Amino acid sequence: MQAPIVTIEPVIKQGQPFWQVSMGKRRLTFNNELAARTFAAQLHLRVKSLAAPAH
């Protein structure tokens, strides 16, 4: 089974920059780029570890 792809992209809402972390249909929006990148990295590692076959 392949792990879902975690993406991060900039978006503009009400004239303000935000960063949106997506995985499949789910999205979470942050107003701080570092927080978005940190969350995306942790989510990626978590999803990758759950998708790995158990030994």
Buried (B, 14 or more C-beta within 10 A) or exposed (E): EEBBEBEBEEEEEEEEEBBBBBBEEEEBEBEEEEEBBEBBEEBBEEBEEEEEEEE
